[in-house]
Structure formats: structure tokens, C-alpha cells
Amino acid sequence: MSRLNLTAEEEGVRADKYISEHSELSRSLAASLLEKGECTVNGRQCGKNCKLKIGDIIEAELPEAEELEITAENIPLNIVYEDGDLLVVNKPKGMVVHPAPGHYSGTLVNALMYHCKDSLSGINGVIRPGIVHRIDKDTSGLLIVAKNDAAHNGLAEQIKCHSFTRRYEAVVLGGIKENGVVDAPLARHKIDRKKMAVSQEGREARTSFEVVENYGKYTHLRLALETGRTHQIRVHMAHIGHPVAGDPVYGDGRPKWLEGQCLHAREIGFVHPVTGESLFFTSELPGYFEKMLRNIRSGAVK
């Protein structure tokens, strides 16, 4: 049983949104629990659109982790660190993190099932075992996988409290001369629900960036996530007129000379959720990224 107490600052928020922001549940799952009466407000059934008031008490019967039914596949993994509680993986571009419509095999989760056997947290159910946070299919780089629920909860709390370090590198369109911060809330696009968009009705989102090299038509950036929203860097950079090079959704599409969007999760830092040790990892820029930089410098990319 999970019991949540509403504060004055949160009055008027939708029940499904509140629950998703104060738990590991997705907003859609929170809405489903509310509609089924498995999540109540002041002991009574409340629909997902219910607006909460000061003093409301939300109680939910959280679903048990389902038995994992994903097919294990012997796919090589670039493991940067591993112990009995977690591992850090350097994901290549082009690999989907977890199964979804159209991608039921060849994902990182399929590979993890083979490597870790039954040692993966079950908090996110059969589709995303062990997955604490994600990076896009065409984003390369580091992400953490939890082997048990204790590690998962500890890592998720660090992400929620913004104490989780995640730094990226990207090549974006256009010349940027100065370092900066994009502070713009994000929400689902009102028409295309697969996309995100800047919206005053969205959740807080902040991305800071510094210029590594300005090439005029392109800029090599180092970026830090102060929050971790879906597609955050891609949407924020497009919002200020400098989309990630090769971004097929928010940018200029995917030119023939670029093998995927030029975005790499290069650094990750956190406190080990079990041992309390501070850990920090970095990965080299992958071949496609270095090739992009060489082509820009040589003038091969216009």
C-alpha cells in the first residue's frame, strides 16, 4: 500500500498526473488504477480527471511485478561497470532500449535478459525490467540498469531529486557563440502524441549547454540535464533554433552522410544506492560522432 499526502502547492492537479510524479508509475498506469478503483482519494474511487484538494489522501494498491516473459537474446553488450546491484552499459546508436510495437527483439532488454538471467528489477514490469532511465534509439551512450528493486528505487529517487549527473555531447545546426540554459517546460505534443513539445502546461525542464567548438553552420556542444524529460535535449535545442544534427523528428531529418542523430550520453554520475559510494563514468565519442566532426572541419559537410 502506498499512501500520498497532497500539499498546498499541489492543489488542483489532476490525480493521474500527481500519482505519476510521486511514484514509479507511468501516467497511463496511474489513470488505469484510478479508473479501476485500485487507487482511491480519501477512500473513494476517483477518475483520472479528478482535481485534488489540500488534505486529500491518495492510496493505491501497486501492482506486483509481473513474471518476465521477454525472450533473452545473446547480443553483445559494452558493459562499463557491473556489480551485484547494477550495471552501466554503453549503448550503441540504433539499439532500442526496451521492447515496443515494432521492436520486440534486438533491444537492450533482450540482451540484458541473456546477460543477467533473472537478476533484473521488476518494478517496470515485463517490458522494461531493470530500466531506470532511457535514451533514444538513435542516441548512443551510457545508461544504468538495476538488478534488484532496492537499487532501482534508490536510483529513481536520485533522478527525482536531480542529484543524478547526466552529461551529453551533441552537434547541432547553426552557430552558437555563448554558453546558455534552456528553461522551458515540456509536455506531450497536442496532436502527435509520440512527440514532445514546449508547453506552459508541461513539467519543468532545464538543459544547460556549453560550446565546445563553433563551426559556423554547426556547433559542437556539451550539455547537462538538470531534469530528465522525454526527448528533452532534442526538443530544447530545436526550440531555440538549433536542432540536433540528423534528428529525424525535431530537426533536419537524417542526411545521407550522417548515420543517426549526433547525440551521445557521454558522462553519468550517481551514488551507489546500496553501498553509498560515489560513482562516475565516461565514454569516448563513438565513431559516427568523430566522423561528423572530421567532415565538418574538412568542409565535407555543407
KOLVEX-116057 format. One line per 3 residues: number of its first residue (from 1); their letters; for each residue x, y, z of C-alpha. Coordinates in Angstrom, 2 decimals. Layout:
NUM = A = X Y Z | ...
// end
This chain:
1 = MSR = 0.00 0.00 0.00 | 1.34 3.40 -1.00 | -0.10 6.49 0.78
4 = LNL = 0.49 10.01 -0.52 | -0.44 13.30 1.13 | -1.24 16.34 -1.01
7 = TAE = 0.44 19.64 -0.16 | -0.97 23.14 -0.57 | 1.22 23.89 -3.59
10 = EEG = -0.24 20.92 -5.47 | -3.92 21.78 -5.10 | -5.88 21.47 -8.34
13 = VRA = -3.54 18.99 -10.01 | -5.07 16.04 -11.84 | -4.98 12.81 -9.86
16 = DKY = -3.21 10.76 -12.54 | -0.53 13.43 -13.01 | 0.07 13.74 -9.26
19 = ISE = 0.42 9.99 -8.77 | 2.83 9.58 -11.69 | 5.02 12.41 -10.39
22 = HSE = 5.17 10.93 -6.87 | 5.72 7.29 -7.74 | 7.38 4.99 -10.26
25 = LSR = 4.08 4.59 -12.13 | 3.56 5.98 -15.60 | 0.72 8.44 -16.01
28 = SLA = -1.25 5.93 -18.12 | -0.91 3.23 -15.45 | -1.92 5.70 -12.73
31 = ASL = -5.01 6.60 -14.77 | -5.86 2.92 -15.18 | -5.59 2.29 -11.43
34 = LEK = -7.85 5.26 -10.73 | -10.49 4.10 -13.22 | -10.45 0.57 -11.75
37 = GEC = -10.78 1.86 -8.20 | -7.43 0.34 -7.25 | -6.28 3.84 -6.41
40 = TVN = -8.56 5.95 -4.20 | -8.81 9.54 -2.97 | -9.96 9.83 0.64
43 = GRQ = -11.04 6.20 0.48 | -13.29 6.68 -2.55 | -12.94 5.88 -6.24
46 = CGK = -11.79 8.88 -8.25 | -11.43 9.18 -12.03 | -8.18 10.21 -13.67
49 = NCK = -9.55 13.72 -14.30 | -10.31 14.28 -10.62 | -8.75 17.54 -9.36
52 = LKI = -7.12 17.15 -5.97 | -7.59 19.43 -2.97 | -5.47 20.28 0.07
55 = GDI = -5.53 17.46 2.58 | -6.60 14.79 0.11 | -5.11 11.38 0.86
58 = IEA = -4.32 9.14 -2.09 | -3.95 5.41 -1.52 | -3.01 2.85 -4.14
61 = ELP = -2.56 -0.88 -4.38 | 0.56 -1.02 -6.51 | 0.61 -3.92 -8.98
64 = EAE = 3.04 -6.73 -8.32 | 5.92 -7.06 -10.74 | 4.86 -9.47 -13.46
67 = ELE = 6.81 -12.57 -14.35 | 9.26 -11.65 -17.07 | 8.38 -13.15 -20.44
70 = ITA = 10.83 -11.36 -22.71 | 12.98 -13.55 -24.92 | 16.63 -13.49 -23.91
73 = ENI = 19.00 -12.89 -26.83 | 22.74 -13.33 -26.95 | 23.55 -9.80 -28.08
76 = PLN = 26.99 -8.41 -27.15 | 26.93 -5.62 -24.57 | 29.53 -2.94 -23.89
79 = IVY = 29.46 -3.05 -20.09 | 31.38 -0.23 -18.42 | 30.69 -1.31 -14.83
82 = EDG = 28.88 -4.15 -13.09 | 28.30 -5.42 -9.56 | 25.59 -7.39 -7.79
85 = DLL = 23.13 -4.47 -7.76 | 23.52 -2.65 -11.06 | 25.43 -2.26 -14.27
88 = VVN = 26.34 0.65 -16.54 | 26.02 -0.04 -20.27 | 27.40 1.93 -23.21
91 = KPK = 24.52 1.60 -25.70 | 25.26 1.89 -29.42 | 23.14 4.11 -31.64
94 = GMV = 20.38 2.23 -33.40 | 19.58 -0.04 -30.45 | 16.13 0.30 -28.89
97 = VHP = 16.24 0.23 -25.08 | 13.13 -1.87 -24.42 | 10.53 -3.81 -26.45
100 = APG = 7.74 -1.77 -28.01 | 5.46 -2.15 -31.04 | 7.71 -2.87 -34.00
103 = HYS = 10.71 -3.67 -31.80 | 10.13 -6.89 -29.88 | 13.62 -8.27 -30.40
106 = GTL = 17.15 -6.96 -30.65 | 16.61 -4.48 -27.82 | 18.85 -3.72 -24.88
109 = VNA = 16.37 -5.50 -22.61 | 16.59 -8.67 -24.72 | 20.36 -8.55 -24.34
112 = LMY = 20.13 -7.86 -20.60 | 17.82 -10.83 -20.09 | 20.51 -13.08 -21.54
115 = HCK = 23.38 -11.47 -19.64 | 21.69 -11.03 -16.24 | 19.36 -14.06 -16.35
118 = DSL = 16.75 -13.43 -13.63 | 18.72 -10.66 -11.91 | 16.83 -7.56 -13.04
121 = SGI = 14.48 -5.33 -11.10 | 10.79 -5.94 -11.79 | 9.42 -2.51 -10.91
124 = NGV = 8.74 -1.54 -14.51 | 7.12 -4.87 -15.36 | 7.71 -7.26 -18.23
127 = IRP = 8.52 -4.64 -20.85 | 11.23 -2.68 -19.04 | 12.91 -4.92 -16.46
130 = GIV = 15.87 -3.16 -14.86 | 15.41 0.02 -16.87 | 15.72 3.04 -14.58
133 = HRI = 16.08 5.67 -17.31 | 16.19 5.58 -21.09 | 17.97 7.12 -24.03
136 = DKD = 16.53 7.22 -27.52 | 17.16 4.56 -30.14 | 19.42 6.87 -32.16
139 = TSG = 21.19 8.31 -29.12 | 24.35 6.48 -28.11 | 25.97 6.34 -24.71
142 = LLI = 25.70 5.46 -21.04 | 22.71 4.32 -19.05 | 22.23 2.43 -15.78
145 = VAK = 20.39 -0.85 -15.30 | 19.16 -2.01 -11.87 | 19.45 -5.68 -10.92
148 = NDA = 17.04 -5.51 -8.00 | 14.19 -3.35 -6.72 | 16.22 -1.78 -3.91
151 = AHN = 18.80 -0.49 -6.37 | 16.06 0.63 -8.75 | 14.24 2.64 -6.08
154 = GLA = 17.46 4.26 -4.88 | 18.48 5.32 -8.37 | 14.99 6.54 -9.23
157 = EQI = 14.97 8.73 -6.13 | 18.26 10.35 -7.19 | 16.81 11.12 -10.61
160 = KCH = 13.70 12.57 -8.99 | 15.82 14.79 -6.71 | 18.03 15.88 -9.64
163 = SFT = 21.18 14.58 -7.92 | 21.87 12.24 -10.82 | 24.57 13.58 -13.19
166 = RRY = 23.96 13.12 -16.91 | 26.07 14.97 -19.47 | 25.78 14.67 -23.22
169 = EAV = 27.62 15.87 -26.29 | 25.88 16.86 -29.50 | 26.38 18.52 -32.83
172 = VLG = 23.58 21.00 -33.53 | 22.66 23.09 -36.52 | 23.77 26.72 -36.62
175 = GIK = 26.49 28.64 -34.86 | 26.21 29.16 -31.10 | 28.70 31.61 -29.63
178 = ENG = 27.90 31.53 -25.90 | 27.04 29.01 -23.22 | 23.44 29.01 -22.07
181 = VVD = 20.46 27.40 -20.37 | 17.13 26.38 -21.85 | 14.42 26.55 -19.20
184 = APL = 11.16 25.50 -20.88 | 8.52 23.06 -19.59 | 7.74 20.02 -21.73
187 = ARH = 4.54 18.10 -22.39 | 3.19 15.66 -24.95 | 2.50 17.27 -28.31
190 = KID = -1.23 18.01 -28.53 | -1.58 16.45 -31.99 | 1.27 13.96 -32.38
193 = RKK = 1.35 12.05 -29.09 | 4.68 10.41 -29.97 | 6.36 13.80 -29.84
196 = MAV = 7.12 16.22 -27.02 | 6.71 19.98 -27.17 | 7.42 23.08 -25.13
199 = SQE = 4.24 23.91 -23.23 | 3.46 26.07 -20.22 | 1.18 23.23 -19.12
202 = GRE = 4.10 20.81 -19.10 | 6.58 19.67 -16.49 | 9.66 21.66 -15.53
205 = ART = 12.61 21.03 -17.83 | 16.09 22.62 -17.78 | 19.05 21.92 -20.04
208 = SFE = 22.36 23.76 -19.72 | 24.93 23.76 -22.50 | 28.43 24.97 -23.20
211 = VVE = 30.12 25.46 -26.54 | 32.97 23.08 -27.33 | 33.50 24.44 -30.85
214 = NYG = 31.52 26.76 -33.09 | 31.92 25.85 -36.76 | 29.50 28.43 -38.13
217 = KYT = 26.87 26.19 -39.68 | 27.27 23.65 -36.88 | 28.20 23.76 -33.20
220 = HLR = 29.67 21.02 -31.02 | 28.02 21.27 -27.59 | 28.42 19.73 -24.15
223 = LAL = 25.03 19.55 -22.41 | 23.83 18.72 -18.91 | 20.36 17.57 -17.94
226 = ETG = 19.04 19.30 -14.84 | 15.78 17.38 -15.34 | 15.18 14.23 -17.34
229 = RTH = 12.14 14.58 -19.58 | 11.47 12.52 -22.69 | 13.39 13.90 -25.72
232 = QIR = 14.46 16.84 -23.55 | 17.70 17.82 -25.29 | 16.24 17.31 -28.75
235 = VHM = 13.16 19.42 -28.06 | 15.01 22.14 -26.18 | 17.64 22.61 -28.86
238 = AHI = 15.02 22.68 -31.60 | 13.07 25.21 -29.52 | 15.96 27.69 -29.59
241 = GHP = 16.52 27.16 -33.30 | 19.48 24.76 -33.09 | 18.13 21.19 -33.54
244 = VAG = 20.43 18.22 -33.13 | 22.06 17.38 -36.46 | 20.34 14.40 -38.04
247 = DPV = 17.31 14.49 -35.75 | 14.53 12.93 -37.89 | 11.71 14.24 -35.67
250 = YGD = 12.62 17.68 -34.38 | 15.32 18.70 -36.82 | 16.51 18.48 -40.38
253 = GRP = 15.84 14.79 -40.88 | 18.63 12.33 -41.46 | 21.09 13.31 -44.21
256 = KWL = 22.78 10.51 -46.13 | 26.14 11.48 -44.69 | 25.02 11.11 -41.07
259 = EGQ = 24.36 7.68 -39.61 | 21.83 8.71 -36.95 | 21.35 11.86 -34.91
262 = CLH = 24.53 13.29 -33.44 | 23.78 12.95 -29.71 | 25.85 10.95 -27.24
265 = ARE = 25.29 10.35 -23.49 | 28.93 10.73 -22.53 | 29.02 11.02 -18.71
268 = IGF = 26.97 9.66 -15.87 | 27.42 10.05 -12.12 | 25.44 8.86 -9.12
271 = VHP = 25.68 7.50 -5.60 | 25.56 3.72 -5.44 | 22.09 3.02 -3.99
274 = VTG = 23.36 0.16 -1.81 | 26.98 0.91 -0.89 | 26.75 4.71 -0.82
277 = ESL = 29.87 5.01 -2.99 | 30.04 7.94 -5.44 | 30.47 6.61 -8.96
280 = FFT = 31.24 8.46 -12.19 | 31.69 7.06 -15.68 | 32.56 8.49 -19.07
283 = SEL = 32.63 7.06 -22.59 | 34.59 8.08 -25.66 | 32.81 9.75 -28.53
286 = PGY = 31.68 6.99 -30.90 | 32.91 6.63 -34.47 | 29.91 8.25 -36.14
289 = FEK = 30.30 11.34 -33.94 | 34.02 11.69 -34.63 | 33.34 11.21 -38.35
292 = MLR = 30.80 14.03 -38.25 | 33.32 16.36 -36.63 | 36.02 15.43 -39.19
295 = NIR = 33.63 16.08 -42.06 | 32.65 19.48 -40.65 | 36.25 20.51 -40.11
298 = SGA = 37.29 19.41 -43.60 | 34.33 21.11 -45.25 | 32.87 17.83 -46.50
301 = VK = 29.59 18.65 -44.73 | 27.83 21.76 -46.03
// end
